Amino acid sequence: MVQRLLVLAATALLMAALGTQALEDDGQALAASSDALLSSEEPTEPPPITTPPLPEGSLGLRPSVPTPPALPGAYRFVSAPDFLNQDVGDVRELGVTPVVDEFGLEVNSTNQWYAAALDQVLSEMRAQGANDFLSAGDLVGGRWGRSLNPVRYFGPTTNDRQRSAAYVRAANLYYPAWNRMVRSHGFRPWVTVGDHDLGDNPWRRYAKSPWMRFKYKNLPQAKRLFRAHLLGHTAGLSRPARGQGRHASYAVRLHPDVLLVSLDVFTRDQRQVRARVDAPTLNWLKRVLARAKQQDVPWVIVQGHTPVVEPVRVRYSSNLRYTGGARSALWKTMVKGGVDLYFAGEVHDQSLVVRDGVAQVAHGSLFYQGEASYLVGQVTRDRLILANHQFRGQDFWKLGGVWATEGMVGGRVLEYYGDSFVSGVIEASRAPSGRIRVDRTSGVFDPLPRG
């Protein structure tokens, strides 16, 4: 009862404040009233959910393609950018007791449906025989340091000091939860930052929104927190010695046949943050690629969050692109340096573009929308096969949503229906020129018309 009175009092003060001024962030309304969010009852067993047919337009309705052959003796990895693109974790780890809502359920950033769905997806990934888990960013929702939800587990956010403290509390919850989740299924994660891991785009120094100005100011801290929580195992690896990319950029020899270079593609200038590698990181990349040529590394993969070249499919995305595209110094460096594959996320869909001897593979999708997917790579010295695995699933809002600082993100109930299917395949080898040669494609990796 005491806890309920305290939460109601805090919510009443919030509502009174909102009556005299607009929300500081985006002018959005709160997700729900205090009456809808709070209940004096203990959590109850949720009612059963009846699974409806998949809606038209679902990724689950895309046609499957034949599963590619297994390459004997191949090194295997999985890659899933934008996994999860959502804040998933148990707020009890903050030392608080979750409030109970009108459905008799706890207001939290995870639940039994999410735990089951995550275990299903990650267990299937692990069954592919891979130990290495690649992700080109957007591991979390990351819109931290603001409060669009009357339930404020991370504390007040009325000034930059409070915003920074709330941001740190969120990072200390969600990043370790993500790391444990992936590692508990036997993976070694190799990740870099996406826009959501840095507060979500855009970031503007002179914006009207205090929260947007805070995101711009907070960028260095956001990168340090990402590295501290997720990249401790990369200590000792090659990385830029200075510059804005030094925290989340690194190179690792995953296998004698495979070099992975992870890039932080986000740079803050005097006015905003752009998708662009800074000069120290670019110079470091040139040295890494030159060394790979000297060592005759068969396959070089670079992963960065944003696509660089067009066309790409886009689904539920802000559609960020790398500044300058194929004319950028980054793309020219990858071409000259002999990069074979550039892995991108951001667009929550899959496509292949081969240009200037580099194959850009955009992939990944949104777990919380019931559209989880992942790429399986098989690599030998002379051949490479990539297969996109697509799950069929759906989220349900009948019992409300999953708690986040921005409101509710994703239906509280999330179900996946059976195993994934293969929706696209890339088979490649080495051309006489030494560049990658795409021999066959199918499904989502068939060429898109250039617009």
VOLUM-833917 format. One line per field, with one value per residue (C-alpha): x, y, z; residue number from 1; residue in one letter; chain. Coordinates in Angstrom, 1 decimal. Example, Ala and Ser with C-alpha at 12.3 -4.5 7.8 and 13.67 -1.06 7.14 Angstrom:
<vexros>
xx = (12.3,13.7)
yy = (-4.5,-1.1)
zz = (7.8,7.1)
nr = (1,2)
rest = (A,S)
kette = (A,A)
</vexros>
This chain:
<vexros>
xx = (0.0,2.8,4.5,1.3,0.7,4.2,3.8,0.4,1.8,4.7,2.4,0.1,3.0,4.0,0.5,0.2,3.5,2.3,-0.7,1.4,4.1,4.6,6.7,10.3,11.2,8.9,5.6,4.3,1.6,2.3,1.7,-1.1,-2.8,-1.8,-5.1,-4.3,-0.8,-1.3,-3.3,-3.4,-3.6,-0.7,0.4,-2.0,-1.7,-2.3,-5.1,-4.3,-3.7,-5.4,-3.0,-4.5,-3.2,-0.2,-1.2,-0.8,2.6,4.3,7.9,6.7,4.8,7.9,8.7,11.4,14.3,16.3,18.7,22.3,24.7,27.1,30.7,32.9,35.3,33.9,34.2,30.7,29.3,26.0,25.2,22.2,22.3,19.5,19.1,17.2,16.7,14.7,15.4,15.0,15.9,14.4,14.0,14.3,18.0,17.7,16.5,12.9,9.7,7.8,4.4,1.3,-1.0,-4.6,-4.1,-2.6,0.8,4.1,5.2,8.7,11.1,10.8,8.3,7.8,6.8,10.0,12.1,10.6,10.9,14.5,15.4,13.7,15.5,18.9,18.8,18.2,21.0,23.4,22.3,23.8,27.2,28.6,30.4,30.7,27.8,28.2,26.0,26.4,24.6,21.3,21.4,19.0,16.2,18.5,16.3,17.5,17.7,14.1,10.8,7.7,6.3,4.7,6.5,10.1,12.4,15.5,14.6,13.8,15.1,14.4,18.0,21.2,22.7,19.5,19.4,23.0,22.4,19.2,21.2,23.9,21.3,19.6,23.0,23.9,20.7,20.2,23.7,24.6,21.2,21.9,25.4,24.3,21.5,23.8,26.7,24.4,23.6,27.3,28.2,31.1,29.5,31.4,29.4,29.7,27.4,24.2,22.3,20.0,23.1,23.9,20.4,18.9,19.1,19.0,21.5,21.6,23.6,21.2,17.8,14.8,14.4,16.5,16.7,18.0,20.7,21.5,22.0,24.5,26.4,26.2,27.7,31.2,29.7,27.4,30.3,32.3,29.4,29.0,32.6,32.7,29.7,30.1,33.6,35.8,36.9,38.3,41.1,44.4,42.9,43.9,41.8,42.3,44.5,42.6,39.5,35.8,35.9,38.4,35.8,33.8,36.1,38.4,39.8,39.8,40.9,37.9,39.5,42.6,40.4,38.4,39.3,36.4,36.7,34.0,33.5,31.9,30.5,29.2,31.1,30.1,30.9,30.2,26.4,25.3,26.2,26.7,27.1,30.7,34.0,36.4,40.0,41.9,39.6,39.8,43.7,43.7,41.4,43.8,46.6,44.6,43.6,47.2,48.3,45.6,46.8,50.4,49.1,47.0,43.8,41.3,38.2,37.9,34.5,33.8,30.7,29.2,25.7,24.5,24.3,26.7,25.5,22.1,19.6,18.5,15.2,13.8,11.3,10.3,13.4,14.5,16.6,20.0,22.7,26.4,27.4,28.7,27.7,29.9,31.8,32.8,36.4,35.2,33.9,37.0,39.2,37.3,37.6,41.3,42.0,40.4,37.4,35.1,32.0,30.4,27.7,25.1,22.1,19.7,17.1,15.6,15.4,17.8,19.4,22.7,24.5,27.8,29.8,33.5,34.3,32.7,29.5,27.3,24.9,22.2,20.4,18.7,15.1,13.0,12.6,9.8,7.7,7.8,10.2,13.5,16.1,19.8,22.5,24.5,28.0,30.0,33.6,36.5,39.6,38.0,34.2,31.7,28.0,25.6,22.0,19.3,17.1,13.7,11.3,7.5,6.0,3.8,3.4,0.1,-1.0,-4.1,-2.3,-0.4,3.2,6.8,8.0,10.6,11.5,9.7,6.4,5.6,7.6,6.3,3.3,3.7,3.0,5.4,5.2,7.3,5.8,8.2,11.6,12.9,13.0,15.8,14.7,17.8,21.2,24.5,27.2,30.5,34.1,37.3,37.6,40.9,41.3,41.3,38.0,34.9,32.8,29.1,28.3,24.6,21.9,18.3,15.3,15.9,19.5,18.5,19.5,17.2,16.5,18.6,16.4)
yy = (0.0,2.4,1.7,2.3,5.6,6.8,5.9,7.6,10.7,10.9,10.4,13.1,15.5,14.6,15.1,18.5,19.5,18.4,20.6,23.7,22.8,20.5,17.4,18.5,15.9,15.6,16.9,13.4,12.3,10.0,6.3,5.9,7.4,6.4,4.5,2.4,1.6,0.9,-1.7,-2.7,-6.3,-8.8,-10.1,-12.7,-15.5,-13.9,-15.2,-17.4,-15.7,-17.0,-16.9,-15.3,-15.9,-13.8,-10.5,-9.7,-8.1,-10.1,-11.1,-14.6,-14.7,-14.3,-17.4,-19.7,-20.8,-24.0,-24.4,-24.1,-27.0,-27.4,-26.6,-29.3,-28.0,-24.5,-21.9,-20.8,-17.6,-15.9,-12.2,-10.3,-6.5,-4.6,-7.5,-6.4,-2.7,-2.8,-2.4,-5.9,-6.5,-7.1,-3.8,-5.8,-5.6,-1.9,-2.8,-1.7,-3.6,-3.3,-1.7,-3.8,-2.6,-2.9,-6.4,-7.6,-7.9,-6.3,-3.2,-4.4,-4.6,-8.4,-11.2,-14.9,-14.5,-12.6,-15.1,-18.0,-16.2,-15.2,-18.7,-20.1,-17.7,-17.9,-21.7,-22.1,-19.7,-21.7,-25.0,-23.7,-24.7,-21.2,-19.7,-16.1,-13.7,-10.6,-7.5,-4.2,-2.2,-1.3,-3.8,-1.8,0.8,3.3,6.3,6.9,10.1,11.1,10.1,9.7,7.1,8.0,5.0,6.2,3.5,5.4,8.6,12.2,13.7,17.4,18.6,17.2,16.0,13.9,12.8,11.6,9.7,8.0,7.2,5.4,3.5,2.3,1.2,-0.6,-2.6,-3.3,-3.9,-6.6,-8.2,-8.3,-9.7,-12.4,-13.4,-13.9,-15.5,-17.9,-19.5,-20.2,-17.2,-14.8,-11.4,-9.2,-5.9,-2.3,0.8,1.7,4.9,3.4,2.5,6.3,7.6,7.2,9.7,12.6,14.5,18.3,20.7,23.6,21.7,23.1,19.8,19.6,15.8,16.1,18.6,16.1,13.3,15.4,16.3,12.7,11.0,10.4,8.9,6.7,5.2,4.7,2.8,0.6,-0.3,-0.9,-3.3,-5.1,-4.9,-5.8,-9.0,-6.9,-5.5,-6.1,-6.2,-3.7,-0.5,3.2,4.9,8.1,9.8,9.3,5.7,4.4,2.9,0.7,0.1,-2.9,-5.7,-9.4,-12.5,-14.7,-17.6,-18.0,-17.4,-14.5,-11.0,-9.0,-5.2,-3.5,0.2,3.0,5.0,7.9,11.2,14.4,17.7,21.2,21.0,17.4,13.7,12.2,8.7,9.2,7.6,10.2,10.6,8.7,5.7,5.8,5.9,3.0,1.1,1.6,0.2,-2.8,-3.6,-3.2,-5.7,-8.1,-8.0,-8.7,-11.7,-12.9,-13.1,-14.9,-13.0,-9.6,-8.5,-5.0,-4.3,-0.9,0.1,2.1,1.0,2.8,2.1,1.7,0.1,-1.5,-2.7,-0.7,-1.8,0.1,2.2,5.9,4.9,6.3,6.2,6.7,10.2,10.3,6.8,5.2,8.5,8.5,8.0,4.9,3.1,4.0,2.8,-0.5,-0.9,-0.1,-2.2,-5.4,-5.7,-8.5,-8.0,-4.9,-6.0,-3.3,-3.1,-0.1,-1.0,-4.1,-6.0,-7.8,-7.0,-7.4,-4.8,-5.6,-2.5,-1.9,-5.4,-5.1,-6.9,-4.9,-7.2,-5.4,-7.7,-8.0,-7.2,-6.5,-9.2,-7.4,-7.2,-11.0,-10.7,-12.0,-13.1,-13.9,-14.6,-17.9,-17.7,-20.6,-19.9,-21.8,-20.4,-20.5,-20.3,-18.4,-19.0,-16.7,-17.8,-15.5,-17.3,-15.7,-16.5,-16.2,-14.5,-11.8,-9.5,-8.9,-5.7,-7.4,-7.3,-4.0,-3.4,-3.8,-1.0,1.5,5.0,6.2,4.5,1.0,-0.7,-3.9,-5.9,-7.6,-11.0,-12.2,-15.5,-17.2,-20.1,-22.9,-23.0,-20.3,-20.7,-19.7,-16.6,-15.8,-17.2,-15.8,-18.2,-16.6,-17.5,-15.7,-14.1,-14.2,-10.5,-11.5,-9.8,-11.5,-13.1,-13.7,-16.9,-17.3,-15.5,-16.3,-14.8,-11.6,-11.4,-11.4,-8.0,-5.1,-2.6,0.5,3.6)
zz = (0.0,0.9,-2.4,-4.3,-2.5,-3.3,-7.0,-7.2,-5.5,-7.9,-10.9,-9.6,-9.4,-13.0,-14.3,-12.6,-14.2,-17.6,-17.2,-17.3,-19.8,-22.7,-22.5,-22.9,-25.5,-28.4,-27.2,-27.1,-24.7,-21.9,-22.6,-20.1,-17.1,-13.6,-13.2,-16.2,-15.0,-11.3,-9.4,-5.8,-6.7,-6.8,-10.3,-11.6,-14.1,-17.5,-19.7,-22.7,-26.1,-29.2,-32.1,-35.2,-38.8,-39.9,-41.4,-45.0,-45.7,-42.9,-43.5,-42.6,-45.9,-48.0,-50.0,-48.8,-51.0,-51.0,-48.1,-49.3,-49.1,-46.1,-46.9,-45.5,-42.9,-43.1,-40.3,-39.3,-37.8,-37.3,-37.8,-36.6,-36.7,-34.8,-32.4,-30.3,-31.1,-27.8,-24.1,-22.6,-19.0,-15.5,-13.6,-10.3,-10.9,-10.1,-6.6,-7.3,-7.2,-10.5,-10.3,-11.3,-14.1,-14.9,-16.3,-13.0,-14.6,-13.7,-15.6,-16.7,-19.7,-19.9,-19.2,-19.7,-23.3,-24.1,-22.3,-24.2,-27.6,-27.0,-26.0,-29.1,-31.5,-29.9,-29.4,-33.1,-34.0,-31.7,-33.4,-36.6,-35.3,-34.9,-31.9,-33.1,-33.0,-35.1,-34.8,-36.5,-33.8,-32.3,-29.6,-27.4,-27.7,-26.1,-25.8,-22.3,-20.3,-20.9,-19.4,-21.6,-19.2,-15.8,-14.3,-14.0,-12.8,-13.7,-11.8,-12.9,-16.1,-15.8,-16.3,-17.9,-14.6,-14.0,-17.6,-17.5,-14.3,-15.7,-18.9,-16.9,-14.8,-18.0,-19.6,-16.4,-16.7,-20.4,-21.7,-19.1,-19.8,-23.5,-23.0,-20.6,-23.0,-25.9,-23.9,-22.1,-25.4,-26.0,-28.3,-28.3,-29.3,-31.7,-31.9,-32.7,-32.1,-33.9,-33.5,-30.8,-28.8,-28.8,-27.9,-31.4,-34.2,-34.7,-32.4,-32.7,-30.6,-31.1,-31.1,-29.3,-27.5,-24.3,-24.7,-28.3,-27.1,-24.3,-26.7,-28.7,-25.5,-24.1,-27.2,-25.6,-22.5,-24.5,-26.4,-23.2,-21.6,-24.7,-24.7,-20.9,-20.9,-24.3,-25.5,-22.5,-24.3,-27.2,-25.0,-26.6,-30.2,-32.8,-32.5,-33.2,-30.7,-30.8,-32.4,-31.9,-33.2,-30.7,-28.3,-30.6,-33.6,-33.6,-35.7,-34.8,-36.7,-36.1,-38.0,-40.1,-43.1,-41.8,-40.5,-39.0,-38.7,-36.6,-37.3,-35.2,-38.1,-35.9,-35.6,-33.8,-35.5,-34.3,-34.9,-35.1,-35.3,-38.7,-40.1,-41.0,-39.9,-38.5,-39.8,-37.1,-37.5,-41.3,-41.2,-38.7,-41.1,-44.0,-41.9,-40.9,-44.5,-45.7,-43.1,-44.1,-47.7,-46.5,-44.5,-47.4,-45.4,-47.6,-46.5,-45.0,-43.5,-42.3,-40.2,-39.7,-38.8,-41.8,-45.4,-47.7,-51.2,-52.8,-53.3,-50.1,-48.8,-45.8,-43.1,-39.9,-40.1,-39.9,-43.0,-42.0,-44.7,-44.6,-45.6,-49.2,-50.1,-52.8,-53.1,-49.5,-48.3,-46.3,-49.4,-51.5,-48.6,-48.5,-52.3,-52.4,-49.3,-50.7,-48.4,-49.5,-47.5,-45.8,-43.3,-42.5,-40.3,-39.7,-42.4,-40.7,-44.0,-46.3,-49.6,-51.5,-53.5,-55.3,-56.3,-57.1,-56.0,-52.5,-51.6,-49.2,-47.3,-45.4,-43.0,-39.6,-38.6,-35.5,-32.9,-31.1,-34.2,-34.6,-37.5,-36.1,-38.6,-38.8,-41.3,-41.2,-42.8,-44.0,-45.0,-46.5,-48.1,-51.5,-51.0,-49.0,-48.4,-46.6,-45.8,-44.3,-41.8,-41.3,-38.4,-38.4,-35.4,-34.1,-31.1,-29.3,-27.5,-25.9,-22.5,-23.1,-24.0,-22.8,-20.5,-21.8,-20.9,-24.0,-23.2,-24.3,-27.1,-28.6,-27.5,-24.1,-25.7,-28.3,-30.0,-32.7,-34.7,-35.2,-36.9,-39.3,-43.0,-45.5,-47.3,-49.3,-50.2,-51.5,-52.8,-53.6,-54.6,-55.5,-59.0,-60.9,-60.1,-56.4,-55.7,-54.4,-57.1,-56.4,-58.2,-57.3,-55.3,-54.4,-52.6,-50.7,-52.1,-55.7,-57.3,-56.7,-59.5,-59.2,-58.8)
nr = (1,2,3,4,5,6,7,8,9,10,11,12,13,14,15,16,17,18,19,20,21,22,23,24,25,26,27,28,29,30,31,32,33,34,35,36,37,38,39,40,41,42,43,44,45,46,47,48,49,50,51,52,53,54,55,56,57,58,59,60,61,62,63,64,65,66,67,68,69,70,71,72,73,74,75,76,77,78,79,80,81,82,83,84,85,86,87,88,89,90,91,92,93,94,95,96,97,98,99,100,101,102,103,104,105,106,107,108,109,110,111,112,113,114,115,116,117,118,119,120,121,122,123,124,125,126,127,128,129,130,131,132,133,134,135,136,137,138,139,140,141,142,143,144,145,146,147,148,149,150,151,152,153,154,155,156,157,158,159,160,161,162,163,164,165,166,167,168,169,170,171,172,173,174,175,176,177,178,179,180,181,182,183,184,185,186,187,188,189,190,191,192,193,194,195,196,197,198,199,200,201,202,203,204,205,206,207,208,209,210,211,212,213,214,215,216,217,218,219,220,221,222,223,224,225,226,227,228,229,230,231,232,233,234,235,236,237,238,239,240,241,242,243,244,245,246,247,248,249,250,251,252,253,254,255,256,257,258,259,260,261,262,263,264,265,266,267,268,269,270,271,272,273,274,275,276,277,278,279,280,281,282,283,284,285,286,287,288,289,290,291,292,293,294,295,296,297,298,299,300,301,302,303,304,305,306,307,308,309,310,311,312,313,314,315,316,317,318,319,320,321,322,323,324,325,326,327,328,329,330,331,332,333,334,335,336,337,338,339,340,341,342,343,344,345,346,347,348,349,350,351,352,353,354,355,356,357,358,359,360,361,362,363,364,365,366,367,368,369,370,371,372,373,374,375,376,377,378,379,380,381,382,383,384,385,386,387,388,389,390,391,392,393,394,395,396,397,398,399,400,401,402,403,404,405,406,407,408,409,410,411,412,413,414,415,416,417,418,419,420,421,422,423,424,425,426,427,428,429,430,431,432,433,434,435,436,437,438,439,440,441,442,443,444,445,446,447,448,449,450,451)
rest = (M,V,Q,R,L,L,V,L,A,A,T,A,L,L,M,A,A,L,G,T,Q,A,L,E,D,D,G,Q,A,L,A,A,S,S,D,A,L,L,S,S,E,E,P,T,E,P,P,P,I,T,T,P,P,L,P,E,G,S,L,G,L,R,P,S,V,P,T,P,P,A,L,P,G,A,Y,R,F,V,S,A,P,D,F,L,N,Q,D,V,G,D,V,R,E,L,G,V,T,P,V,V,D,E,F,G,L,E,V,N,S,T,N,Q,W,Y,A,A,A,L,D,Q,V,L,S,E,M,R,A,Q,G,A,N,D,F,L,S,A,G,D,L,V,G,G,R,W,G,R,S,L,N,P,V,R,Y,F,G,P,T,T,N,D,R,Q,R,S,A,A,Y,V,R,A,A,N,L,Y,Y,P,A,W,N,R,M,V,R,S,H,G,F,R,P,W,V,T,V,G,D,H,D,L,G,D,N,P,W,R,R,Y,A,K,S,P,W,M,R,F,K,Y,K,N,L,P,Q,A,K,R,L,F,R,A,H,L,L,G,H,T,A,G,L,S,R,P,A,R,G,Q,G,R,H,A,S,Y,A,V,R,L,H,P,D,V,L,L,V,S,L,D,V,F,T,R,D,Q,R,Q,V,R,A,R,V,D,A,P,T,L,N,W,L,K,R,V,L,A,R,A,K,Q,Q,D,V,P,W,V,I,V,Q,G,H,T,P,V,V,E,P,V,R,V,R,Y,S,S,N,L,R,Y,T,G,G,A,R,S,A,L,W,K,T,M,V,K,G,G,V,D,L,Y,F,A,G,E,V,H,D,Q,S,L,V,V,R,D,G,V,A,Q,V,A,H,G,S,L,F,Y,Q,G,E,A,S,Y,L,V,G,Q,V,T,R,D,R,L,I,L,A,N,H,Q,F,R,G,Q,D,F,W,K,L,G,G,V,W,A,T,E,G,M,V,G,G,R,V,L,E,Y,Y,G,D,S,F,V,S,G,V,I,E,A,S,R,A,P,S,G,R,I,R,V,D,R,T,S,G,V,F,D,P,L,P,R,G)
kette = (A,A,A,A,A,A,A,A,A,A,A,A,A,A,A,A,A,A,A,A,A,A,A,A,A,A,A,A,A,A,A,A,A,A,A,A,A,A,A,A,A,A,A,A,A,A,A,A,A,A,A,A,A,A,A,A,A,A,A,A,A,A,A,A,A,A,A,A,A,A,A,A,A,A,A,A,A,A,A,A,A,A,A,A,A,A,A,A,A,A,A,A,A,A,A,A,A,A,A,A,A,A,A,A,A,A,A,A,A,A,A,A,A,A,A,A,A,A,A,A,A,A,A,A,A,A,A,A,A,A,A,A,A,A,A,A,A,A,A,A,A,A,A,A,A,A,A,A,A,A,A,A,A,A,A,A,A,A,A,A,A,A,A,A,A,A,A,A,A,A,A,A,A,A,A,A,A,A,A,A,A,A,A,A,A,A,A,A,A,A,A,A,A,A,A,A,A,A,A,A,A,A,A,A,A,A,A,A,A,A,A,A,A,A,A,A,A,A,A,A,A,A,A,A,A,A,A,A,A,A,A,A,A,A,A,A,A,A,A,A,A,A,A,A,A,A,A,A,A,A,A,A,A,A,A,A,A,A,A,A,A,A,A,A,A,A,A,A,A,A,A,A,A,A,A,A,A,A,A,A,A,A,A,A,A,A,A,A,A,A,A,A,A,A,A,A,A,A,A,A,A,A,A,A,A,A,A,A,A,A,A,A,A,A,A,A,A,A,A,A,A,A,A,A,A,A,A,A,A,A,A,A,A,A,A,A,A,A,A,A,A,A,A,A,A,A,A,A,A,A,A,A,A,A,A,A,A,A,A,A,A,A,A,A,A,A,A,A,A,A,A,A,A,A,A,A,A,A,A,A,A,A,A,A,A,A,A,A,A,A,A,A,A,A,A,A,A,A,A,A,A,A,A,A,A,A,A,A,A,A,A,A,A,A,A,A,A,A,A,A,A,A,A,A,A,A,A,A,A,A,A,A,A,A,A,A,A,A,A,A,A,A,A,A,A,A,A,A,A,A,A)
</vexros>
